Amino acid sequence: MTELNFEAIGRCKVLREKIEALHTRRHQCVYKLRDETSRLTFSDGHLIPEIAEFDRDLMQSQMKDIALVDSDLMHTVHEFNIWCQEAGEPSIKLNPSTKKELEKLKPLPFGGFPGSALLRR
């Protein structure tokens, strides 16, 4: 019978709890950024009586928050995946970024804004 590695089991338990907390925190940070971008892009299809201002400092701050939490999360997942082997637990799979897939797509040609030819008089 295989002997249980209680240190590895304990570390995995603590790391899993930290991963869950960091994952939740990253999710919250992403939603704050999403809320801000949604505010900028909102349109109800009618004439817009006002335009939302772009707050670069806020967006950069939110991106920094996401990056910091994500870095801590990835480090913790890496550590968990090392210990999980000795604890007899499955590893946590990381889904790769879709950035590489998006880079394969060719950008659409931009012919200018509708009606822009009228402004060139």
VENHU-V963131 format. One line per field, one symbol per residue. ss: DSSP state (2 for helix, 1 for strand, 0 for the rest). phi: phi as a letter, one per 30 degrees, with the letter a starting at -180 (. if undefined). psi: psi as a letter, one per 30 degrees, with the letter a starting at -180 (. if undefined). Layout:
ss=???
phi=???
psi=???
This chain:
ss=0000022222222222222222222222222222222222200000000000000222222222222222222222222222222220000000000022222200000000000222220
phi=.dddcdddddddddddddddddddddedddddddddddddcdacicdcdabdddceddddddddeddddddddddddededddddddicddcdcddddeddddddddddccjdeidddddd
psi=kkkkjeeeeeeeeeeeeeeeeeeeeeeeeeeeeeeeeeeffkkgflkjflkkkkjeeeeeeeeeeeeeeeeeeeeeeeeefeffeffglklkkkklkgeeeeffkkkkkjglkkffeffg.
